[in-house]
Amino acid sequence: MNTVIEQRPERLPMTLACEALGLNRSSVYERRKRAVDAPPPRRSRTKSVQPRALSERERAQVIETLHSVPYCDQPPAEVYQRLLEKDQCLCSVSTMHRLLRKQGENGERRAQRPAQHNAIPRLLAFAPNEVWSWDITKLPLVRRGIYLSLYVVLDLFSRFVVAWMLSKKENSALSTQLMDEAIARYGIVPGQLTLHQDRGSPMIAHGYLERMMEWDVTCSHSRPRVSNDNPFSESQFKTQKYQPDYPGRFESMAHARHWCEDYFRWYNLEHHHSGLSGFTPEQVFTGRYQGVAEQKQRALDERYKQNPERFVKGRPAVRLPPAFVAINPIPAEDGGKILADHVNFPTLTAAGYVSDKGK
């Protein structure tokens, strides 16, 4: 549009030309000024050779040195310092980086640990004392920075706490002692039990795993940083720490032990677990739930007999605990053959040992 304005006849004033074209005169002047003040187009620069640059032979020598055996997995800064100690200075550290970047090798040069593909733990329990799950939680004391370690072993099928221990330490020796006493107390026979835990140091220590091998106990471990692989122990800890009388901080070891004794007595004997259809862990662990279920059913039948119209869905029935309990079960659509075959899949056997149960 500015070109048309500039080519107008000399006798035609700028004002009339702008009015005829519907332009603002000040905008025309502004565009004319920009065109006059615009810098000339930049000429393409030819890449000049720096006089201080390394020659082709020197660059090849640096690359060959960086690829040599003593330095092939070392960062340029380390290579530079080692060469100086040998009275050699091929180039600066930044030049080494630049040459490696040109080669496409400017990343981490050290050997990297391959990606870990940990198997998903898949466990099934059809009866008590088939699978135990255990974990450790911290109980803080009133004194800041001081914690007690609470070891809790849970029967997967019944949620019954088969053993627990309170200590000022967390190590494999205490874990081994706890398992020795629990296995002996409940008469666990070789090859009967699968023990599930996470990957804390007390759970993967060689001494602990070797002791479990001696008991012929199959050890299963959670995947790293996956708390859902040990959900029943985690759920029990939440139940514990959300109790109305949970003190938050304990005054002493004796105070914590006394509180835990009362809590685990309540949890095992009085807590009507939602995951057990309202039965207590002790009732399911000992099998007493069948007699208790009959008693509950009689109460419902009597109530139904008195007022059947209040039960719109018909005669009520007592729900029984689930027939099996699983950790990471295989979905039925993915081939739930595991549910029919009653197979456990341990992810880490004790010290390289594989029992007949895990084959």
N, C-alpha and C positions, 0 to 999 in steps of 0.2 A: 504494500500500500504506500509505503514511503517513496518507492520508485515512481509511482504515478504522480505523487505530489511534486517531486523534484522535476519531472518532465512537463509540468504544466506550462502554458504560455507565459511569457514574462509580464504581459499586461494583465494577467489574472492574479489578483491579490491572494495571498495565502489564506486570509480569512474566508473569502468566498469559496475557495477550493475545498477547505475543510468542511464548510457548511454543506456544500454539494455532496461530499462523500460521507457526511455524518461522522466526522472525526473531531476529536478534541485537539485544538491547536497546540496546547502545551504538551500533549503527548507526542505530537509530531516533532516538536523541537527537541524533546527529551530523547527520542529515538535517533534523531540526527546527531545529537551530541555523543550518544553512545557509539555510534558508527565511527565518528571522528576520533574518539579517544580510545577505541579498541586497540589492544596491543597487536603487533604483527604476528602472524601464525608462527609457531615454534618450528624450527627446522629439526629434522630427525638427527639425533646424535649418533655418531658412529662410536662403537665401543672401543675405547682406546686401551692398549695394553699398559698395565701399571708397571713402572720400572722396578718397583720393589717386589713384584709378584714372584712366586717360585717358578722355576722353569719346569718343563714337562718331566725332565729326569728327576728333579727334586720332589715333585708331587708323586711320581711313581715310587720313589724311595720311601716317602712317608706312608703311602698306602700299603706298601709291602711290609713295612715295620709294624703297622697297626694290625695286619693280618697274620703276623708271625706268631709262633706258639706262645712265647711268654706274655704277649700283649693282646691276643685276639679276643679275650673276654674281659679286658680291663677298660675303664673309662679313659678318655683322653687326658684328664688331669693326672691320673695315676701313671699313665704311660710317660707323660712329660717329666714327672718327677723321677721316675726310674731311669730315664735316659740321661737326665742331668747327673745322676749319681754315677753314670758310666762315662762321663765327660762327653756326652753327645747332646746336641741341640739341633734338631731337624727343623722345627718351626714352633710357632706359638700354639697354645691350647685351642684358641679360637680358630686357627687355621686347620688344625686337626678336625675340629667339629665341622668346619665348612667342607673339607674334602670328604669326610664321611657322609655328610648330608647329600653331597653331589652323587655319592655312590648308593644312596638310599639306605645307609647303615647308621643313621644318627639316633636310633632308639637304644633301648637297654641292651648292652653287649654281653652281659653275664648270662649264664645258663639259667633259664626260668623253670620253676617248678611246674610240672604239667597240671592241668585242671583236674581236680579231684571229683570223681563221680562215685559218691557214696550211695550204696543201695538203700532203698526205702525199707525200713524195718516193718515187717508184716507179721503180726503175732495174733494167735487165737488161743483162747482159754475156754474149755468146755466144763471145767470142774475146778474146785479149789486146789491150790498147790501145783498147778501146771505152769503158770507164769507169775513171777513176782516182778514188780516194778519198784525201783527205789531211787531216791534222790537225797540231796542235802540242801538245807536252807539255813539262813543266818538269822539268829535272834539277837537283837542289839541289847546291850546293857545300858544302864543309866549313864555310866561313864562313857563319854564320847569316844568313838573309834574302837571300842571293844565289842566283839561279837562272839556268840556261842554257835557251834555247829550242831544242827539237829539232823541226825540220820533217821530216815523213815523208810521201812520196807513194807510195801502194800501188795496184798494178793489181788491180782488183776480181776479174777472172776467175781469175787465177793466184796472187794474194796476193804477187806479186813486188814488192819495194821498188824502184821505178824511180828514185827520187831521195831524198836526204835532206840536211839541212843543219843545222849547229849554230851558234848565234849567241847573243850576249849581249842581243839585242834581239828584239822581236816587232813587225813592222810590214809594211805592204803592199808597200813597196819590195823587201824581201827575198823576200816571197812571189812577186812578179812576176819577180824575177831567177831564183828556183828553177824556176818554171814555164817561163820562156823557155828555160833550158838543157835541161830535161827534154824539152820538146816538140821542140826542135831535135835533141837526141841520138837520139830514137827515130823521127824522121822522120814526125811526125804531120801528116797532110794536113788541109786545111780541111774542117770538117764531120764529121770522124771521131770526135772525142773528146767525151765528157761528163765534166765534172769535178765531183765531189761533195765538199762540205765543210759545216762547221757555219756559224754566223753570227757568228764572232768578227770583230773589227774588221779584221784583215788580209784576211779572206775577202769582206767586203762593201764594201771601200773602192772608190771610183769609179775611181781610177787602175788598180787591179788588174782590175776588171771590164771597163774599156775595153780593157785590153791583151788580155784573153781574147777580147773581141769581135774584135779585130784578127786573132787566130789562128783565128777562127771556131770557138771552143770553147764548147760549151753548159755553163753553170754551173748546178748544182743545189745547193740548200741544205737543211739539216736544219731541222726545226721548232724554235722556241726551247725550250730546256730539255728536249729529248728526245734523250738520248744514243743510244738504240736506232736512231735514223735514220742513224747513222754507225757501224754495229757492227763493221765489219771493221778500221777504223783503231783503234777502242777495243780490240778483241781483240788486235791486234798490240802495242799498248802494254802490255797486261797480260802477254803472253808475254815482252816485253822486261824488264819490271821484276820478273818472277818468276824470272829466270834465277839459278842458284845463285851465279854470280860477280858479280851486280849489286851494286855497292859501296854503294848507298843514297845516299851523298854523295861527290861527286867532288872531288879535290884542286885541279883546275885545268881550264881549257879544253882543254889538251893531253891531260890524263888522260881527260876525257870523250870527246874525238874518237877517241883510240886505242881505247877500249873499244867505242864505237859501230861503228868500222870492223870490229873482230873480230865483233861481234854480227851486223851486217847481212850479213857474209860467210857466217856460219853459217846465218842465217835463210834466205837466198836459195838457198844451195848444198847445205846439209846437213840442214836441218830437214824431216823427213818430216811434212808437214802433215796433220792429221786431216781437215780440210775438203777436202783434195785426194785422199782415199783413200790416203794414205801416200806420195804423190809430193812432191817438193820444189817450191817455187815456181819455181825456175829451169827445171826439167824441163817444167812446164806452160806457162810463159811462152814458151819456145823451141820447144815441140812435141816435145821429146825423150822425153816420157813414153811415147809409143807404142812406141818401141824398148825402153825400160826395162820396159814392161808385158809385152812378148813375152819378155824375159829372165826376168822373175819367173814368167811362166806356164810356161816350160820347166822351171824349178826345181820348181814345184808338180806338173807332170805327171810328172816323174821320181820325186818322192816318192810320188805316188799309184800309180804303176806298181809300186813296190816293196812298198807296204803299202796296198792298196785297202780292206782291212777296217777301217782306222783312220778312214776318211772316211765317216761314217754318212750324210752328206747327198750323197754322190756325188762326182764329179770336181770339185775346187775350181777356181774361176775368179778371176782378178785383177780387182778392182774398179777401174774407170777413174774419173777425175775427173768431176764433174758436167758435163752438157752446157751448162748455163748457171748463172750466179750472179745472185741478185736481192737488192735491198734493198726491203723492204716489198712483196713480190709480192701481186697480187690473188688471193685464194683461188679455187680452181676453182669452188666452189659459188656464188660471187658473179659468175661470168662471166669465167673466166680467159682471155678472148680475147687479153689482153696477151701471154700466153706463146706464142701461135701467131703473132702479128703482129710480134713483135720490136720493141716500141715502148718508148721511154723517156719518162718524164714529168718533165721538169725543173721545179723549183719557182720558180726565179729565173733568168732568162736574163741574159746579160751586158749590162748597161747598156741594158736594154730591147730587146735584140736577140733575135730568135727565128729559129733556123736551120731549115732544111727538116727536119732530124731530129726537132725537137721539135714540129712542126706536126701 
